[in-house]
């Protein structure tokens, strides 16, 4: 199991880690696989509230008995206490003390209270999740639909997909201007990360995390072109799963960064081609284009970080424009070189 940039809104999984959070203002594009009709496909996705369970059980006045939580959440409870919250091993007799210290701490209680005030019972988000995963099931009927679990990680991990559970930290989405966010250490949580901690980013961020882990093949050791194309496929799929979600929320760029990308698409492409970066498998070259940050190193400060997600999305959209009959399963199997042939930015 690996992690990406702990302290950002991190995606952690058993198979890979992926840079997380982004969005682009090119409204939903035409061409290629269009909208997905989920008619006849119903998905019931209640959201498990492990966050509430922890604070009710281990906070002031709580029983301190976690047997009900263990029964309800099973293996994910173990992952939560050991890896997400990093409290103590699940069978350690000191675990109740550690969880009591977390749930009784005024600062962490304030984050949970902020989540309750901002997100409430997550009923609106549940509806959006159910619609998105119904569309996904309509085109990938044999793939698993995850169980959703909300937790409070103490700002350790924003998104935590396993083989069957899609967990997310409610504290990451309480609003960028909330006083709790202002208290986060700037050396670990720079301004650009805090600006993303908005409730409207919850659903696109969480769905994106699932796609990046379960619908994007392992790319470790591959060249930059492969990273661009495989990430672009996931972003194209995200577009149709959340057709009513503004694109800026899917990439988590600011409006100014989106405009910069649109105006400088050819310039960015020339940078990759002229410096022979496309076929580089250098960790530094790939990280420069794919990793998160306030901007992309080597590009103007107006550029967004993880700009490779946007470039890859544009490449895949170009391929779909040329091959409008491509199915979603077929798209995931298309090799990066075929996508490259279709992309001719101007």
C-alpha positions as CSV (number, residue, x, y, z in Angstrom):
1,X,0.0,0.0,0.0
2,X,1.4,3.4,-0.9
3,X,0.4,7.0,-0.5
4,X,0.7,10.3,-2.3
5,X,1.6,13.5,-0.7
6,X,0.3,13.0,2.8
7,X,-1.3,16.2,3.9
8,X,-3.0,16.9,0.6
9,X,-6.4,15.4,-0.1
10,X,-4.8,12.0,-0.5
11,X,-6.0,9.0,-2.3
12,X,-4.7,5.8,-0.8
13,X,-5.4,2.3,-2.1
14,X,-4.1,-1.3,-1.9
15,X,-2.8,-1.3,-5.4
16,X,-1.6,2.2,-6.3
17,X,-1.7,5.8,-5.4
18,X,-2.8,8.6,-7.7
19,X,-2.4,12.4,-7.7
20,X,-5.8,13.7,-6.6
21,X,-8.3,16.5,-7.2
22,X,-8.8,18.6,-10.4
23,X,-11.3,20.2,-13.0
24,X,-11.6,21.9,-16.3
25,X,-14.1,24.4,-17.6
26,X,-14.5,23.0,-21.1
27,X,-18.1,22.0,-20.5
28,X,-19.0,18.4,-21.3
29,X,-17.5,17.6,-24.7
30,X,-19.3,16.0,-27.6
31,X,-17.9,13.1,-29.6
32,X,-17.0,9.5,-28.5
33,X,-19.1,7.8,-25.9
34,X,-21.8,10.3,-25.1
35,X,-24.1,10.4,-22.1
36,X,-24.8,7.2,-20.3
37,X,-28.5,6.2,-19.8
38,X,-28.8,4.3,-16.6
39,X,-32.5,3.4,-17.2
40,X,-33.3,0.2,-15.5
41,X,-30.1,0.3,-13.3
42,X,-30.7,1.2,-9.7
43,X,-28.0,1.6,-7.1
44,X,-28.7,2.0,-3.4
45,X,-25.8,3.6,-1.7
46,X,-26.4,4.5,2.0
47,X,-23.4,6.3,3.4
48,X,-22.0,4.6,6.5
49,X,-21.2,7.3,9.1
50,X,-18.1,5.9,10.8
51,X,-17.3,9.6,11.7
52,X,-20.4,9.9,13.8
53,X,-19.9,6.5,15.3
54,X,-16.4,7.3,16.5
55,X,-17.4,10.6,18.2
56,X,-20.6,9.2,19.7
57,X,-18.8,6.1,21.1
58,X,-15.5,7.6,22.3
59,X,-16.5,11.3,22.9
60,X,-17.6,12.7,26.2
61,X,-20.4,10.5,27.6
62,X,-19.8,7.7,25.1
63,X,-19.6,4.1,26.1
64,X,-16.1,3.5,24.8
65,X,-17.3,0.1,23.5
66,X,-16.5,-0.3,19.8
67,X,-18.1,-3.8,19.3
68,X,-21.0,-2.3,17.3
69,X,-18.5,-0.4,15.0
70,X,-16.4,-3.5,14.5
71,X,-19.5,-5.4,13.5
72,X,-20.9,-2.7,11.2
73,X,-17.7,-1.8,9.3
74,X,-15.6,-5.0,9.6
75,X,-12.2,-4.9,7.9
76,X,-12.6,-1.2,7.1
77,X,-12.8,-0.5,10.8
78,X,-9.4,-2.1,11.2
79,X,-8.0,0.0,8.3
80,X,-9.5,3.1,9.8
81,X,-8.0,2.8,13.3
82,X,-4.7,1.4,12.1
83,X,-3.9,3.2,8.8
84,X,-6.3,6.1,8.3
85,X,-6.4,7.5,11.8
86,X,-3.2,5.7,12.9
87,X,-4.5,5.4,16.4
88,X,-3.3,1.9,17.5
89,X,-3.5,-1.7,16.3
90,X,-7.1,-2.9,16.3
91,X,-6.4,-5.5,19.0
92,X,-4.3,-3.3,21.1
93,X,-5.9,-2.8,24.6
94,X,-4.8,0.9,24.4
95,X,-7.0,1.5,21.3
96,X,-10.0,2.8,23.3
97,X,-7.7,5.3,25.1
98,X,-6.3,6.5,21.7
99,X,-9.8,6.8,20.2
100,X,-11.0,8.6,23.3
101,X,-8.1,11.0,23.0
102,X,-9.1,11.7,19.4
103,X,-12.9,12.0,19.9
104,X,-12.5,14.0,23.1
105,X,-10.0,16.5,21.7
106,X,-11.7,19.9,21.3
107,X,-9.9,20.6,18.0
108,X,-11.0,17.3,16.4
109,X,-14.4,17.7,17.8
110,X,-14.6,21.1,16.2
111,X,-13.8,19.6,12.8
112,X,-16.6,17.0,13.3
113,X,-19.0,19.7,14.3
114,X,-18.1,21.7,11.2
115,X,-18.7,18.7,9.1
116,X,-22.1,18.2,10.6
117,X,-23.0,21.8,10.1
118,X,-21.8,21.9,6.5
119,X,-22.6,18.5,5.2
120,X,-25.5,17.4,7.4
121,X,-26.7,13.9,6.7
122,X,-25.1,13.8,3.3
123,X,-28.4,13.0,1.6
124,X,-27.7,15.3,-1.3
125,X,-24.3,13.7,-1.9
126,X,-25.9,10.3,-1.6
127,X,-28.2,11.1,-4.4
128,X,-25.3,12.2,-6.6
129,X,-23.3,9.1,-5.7
130,X,-26.2,6.8,-6.6
131,X,-26.7,8.5,-10.0
132,X,-23.0,8.4,-10.8
133,X,-22.5,4.7,-9.8
134,X,-25.8,3.7,-11.6
135,X,-24.2,5.2,-14.8
136,X,-21.0,3.3,-14.1
137,X,-22.8,0.1,-13.6
138,X,-24.8,0.6,-16.8
139,X,-21.6,0.4,-18.9
140,X,-19.6,-1.9,-16.6
141,X,-22.3,-4.2,-15.1
142,X,-19.8,-6.8,-13.9
143,X,-17.7,-4.3,-11.9
144,X,-18.2,-3.9,-8.1
145,X,-20.2,-1.0,-6.8
146,X,-18.4,0.1,-3.6
147,X,-19.9,0.6,-0.2
148,X,-19.5,4.3,0.9
149,X,-18.1,5.1,4.3
150,X,-17.6,8.6,5.7
151,X,-14.9,9.0,8.4
152,X,-12.9,11.7,10.1
153,X,-9.2,11.1,9.5
154,X,-7.8,14.0,11.4
155,X,-6.6,15.3,8.0
156,X,-4.6,12.2,7.2
157,X,-6.4,10.8,4.2
158,X,-9.1,12.5,2.1
159,X,-10.1,9.5,-0.1
160,X,-9.5,5.8,0.8
161,X,-10.6,3.2,-1.8
162,X,-10.3,-0.5,-1.0
163,X,-11.4,-3.4,-3.1
164,X,-15.0,-3.0,-2.0
165,X,-15.2,0.2,0.1
166,X,-14.9,3.8,-0.9
167,X,-14.1,5.9,2.2
168,X,-13.8,9.6,2.4
169,X,-12.8,12.1,5.2
170,X,-15.7,14.6,5.9
171,X,-13.3,17.1,7.5
172,X,-11.7,17.7,4.0
173,X,-14.9,19.3,2.7
174,X,-16.1,21.7,5.4
175,X,-15.4,24.9,3.5
176,X,-12.2,26.7,2.7
177,X,-13.0,29.7,4.8
178,X,-14.0,27.8,7.9
179,X,-11.9,28.8,11.0
180,X,-10.8,25.2,11.4
181,X,-9.1,25.2,8.0
182,X,-7.3,28.4,8.9
183,X,-5.7,26.6,11.9
184,X,-4.1,24.0,9.7
185,X,-0.3,24.3,9.5
186,X,0.6,26.1,6.3
187,X,3.8,24.1,5.8
188,X,1.7,21.0,5.5
189,X,-1.5,22.5,4.1
190,X,-0.5,25.4,1.7
191,X,-3.2,27.8,0.5
192,X,-3.9,26.0,-2.7
193,X,-4.9,22.9,-0.8
194,X,-7.0,24.7,1.7
195,X,-8.9,26.4,-1.2
196,X,-10.1,23.0,-2.3
197,X,-11.7,22.0,1.0
198,X,-15.2,22.9,-0.2
199,X,-18.3,20.8,0.1
200,X,-19.0,21.0,-3.6
201,X,-15.8,19.1,-4.3
202,X,-16.8,16.1,-2.2
203,X,-18.7,14.0,-4.8
204,X,-16.5,14.6,-7.9
205,X,-13.3,14.1,-5.8
206,X,-14.5,10.8,-4.3
207,X,-15.9,9.4,-7.5
208,X,-12.6,10.4,-9.2
209,X,-10.6,8.6,-6.6
210,X,-12.5,5.4,-7.3
211,X,-12.0,5.7,-11.0
212,X,-8.3,6.4,-10.7
213,X,-7.8,3.3,-8.6
214,X,-10.2,0.8,-10.2
215,X,-10.4,1.9,-13.8
216,X,-6.9,3.2,-14.4
217,X,-4.2,0.5,-14.9
218,X,-1.0,0.6,-13.0
219,X,1.4,3.0,-14.7
220,X,4.5,2.7,-12.4
221,X,7.5,2.6,-14.7
222,X,5.7,3.7,-17.8
223,X,6.5,6.8,-19.8
224,X,4.7,10.2,-19.5
225,X,2.5,9.5,-22.5
226,X,1.0,6.5,-20.8
227,X,0.4,8.5,-17.6
228,X,-1.3,11.2,-19.6
229,X,-3.6,8.9,-21.6
230,X,-4.6,6.6,-18.8
231,X,-5.4,9.5,-16.6
232,X,-7.3,11.2,-19.4
233,X,-9.5,8.1,-19.9
234,X,-10.5,8.3,-16.2
235,X,-11.3,12.0,-16.5
236,X,-13.4,11.4,-19.7
237,X,-15.4,8.7,-17.8
238,X,-15.8,11.1,-14.9
239,X,-17.4,13.6,-17.3
240,X,-20.3,11.3,-18.2
241,X,-20.7,9.9,-14.7
242,X,-21.3,13.4,-13.3
243,X,-22.9,15.2,-16.3
244,X,-24.4,18.0,-14.2
245,X,-21.2,18.7,-12.2
246,X,-19.3,21.7,-13.5
247,X,-16.0,20.7,-15.0
248,X,-14.0,22.9,-12.7
249,X,-15.0,20.7,-9.8
250,X,-13.8,17.6,-11.6
251,X,-10.2,18.9,-12.0
252,X,-10.0,21.3,-9.0
253,X,-8.4,24.1,-10.9
254,X,-9.4,27.7,-10.3
255,X,-11.3,29.5,-13.0
256,X,-8.2,31.4,-13.9
257,X,-6.2,28.2,-14.2
258,X,-8.8,26.7,-16.4
259,X,-8.7,29.7,-18.7
260,X,-4.9,29.6,-18.8
261,X,-5.0,25.9,-19.9
262,X,-7.4,26.6,-22.7
263,X,-5.3,29.6,-23.9
264,X,-2.0,27.7,-23.7
265,X,-2.9,24.2,-24.8
266,X,-0.5,24.3,-27.8
267,X,2.2,26.0,-25.8
268,X,2.1,23.2,-23.2
269,X,2.2,20.5,-25.9
270,X,5.2,22.1,-27.6
271,X,7.0,22.1,-24.2
272,X,6.5,18.3,-23.9
273,X,7.4,17.6,-27.5
274,X,10.4,19.9,-27.8
275,X,11.9,18.7,-24.6
276,X,11.3,15.0,-25.5
277,X,9.2,14.4,-22.4
278,X,6.5,12.3,-23.9
279,X,8.5,9.1,-23.9
280,X,10.5,9.8,-20.8
281,X,10.0,7.4,-17.9
282,X,12.0,9.7,-15.6
283,X,10.3,10.1,-12.2
284,X,11.2,13.7,-12.2
285,X,9.8,14.4,-15.7
286,X,6.5,12.6,-14.9
287,X,6.2,14.1,-11.5
288,X,6.6,17.6,-12.9
289,X,3.6,17.2,-15.2
290,X,1.4,14.9,-13.2
291,X,2.0,15.8,-9.5
292,X,0.0,18.3,-7.6
293,X,1.2,21.7,-6.6
294,X,0.3,25.4,-6.7
295,X,1.5,25.5,-10.4
296,X,3.5,23.3,-12.8
297,X,7.3,23.7,-12.5
298,X,8.7,25.2,-15.7
299,X,5.4,26.7,-16.7
300,X,4.2,30.2,-15.6
301,X,2.8,30.6,-12.2
302,X,-0.7,31.0,-13.7
303,X,-0.6,27.3,-14.6
304,X,-2.2,24.7,-12.4
305,X,-0.5,21.8,-10.8
306,X,-1.2,18.3,-12.0
307,X,-1.7,19.8,-15.5
308,X,-1.1,16.4,-17.0
309,X,-4.7,15.4,-16.1
310,X,-6.0,18.2,-18.3
311,X,-3.6,17.4,-21.2
312,X,-4.5,13.7,-21.0
313,X,-8.2,14.5,-21.0
314,X,-7.8,16.7,-24.1
315,X,-5.9,13.9,-25.8
316,X,-8.6,11.3,-25.0
317,X,-11.4,13.7,-26.1
318,X,-9.6,14.1,-29.5
319,X,-9.4,10.4,-29.9
320,X,-13.1,10.0,-29.1
321,X,-14.0,12.8,-31.6
322,X,-12.2,10.7,-34.3
323,X,-13.7,7.4,-33.1
324,X,-17.3,8.3,-32.0
325,X,-18.4,4.7,-31.9
326,X,-15.9,3.6,-29.3
327,X,-17.5,2.0,-26.2
328,X,-16.3,2.7,-22.7
329,X,-14.8,-0.8,-22.2
330,X,-13.0,-0.5,-25.6
331,X,-11.7,3.0,-24.7
332,X,-10.0,1.7,-21.6
333,X,-8.2,-0.9,-23.8
334,X,-6.9,1.6,-26.4
335,X,-3.2,1.9,-26.4
336,X,-1.6,5.4,-25.7
337,X,0.1,5.5,-29.2
338,X,-3.4,5.3,-30.9
339,X,-4.6,8.2,-28.7
340,X,-1.5,10.2,-29.5
341,X,-2.1,10.0,-33.3
342,X,-5.5,11.7,-32.8
343,X,-4.2,14.7,-30.8
344,X,-3.2,17.7,-32.9
345,X,-3.5,20.8,-30.7
346,X,-3.3,24.2,-32.3
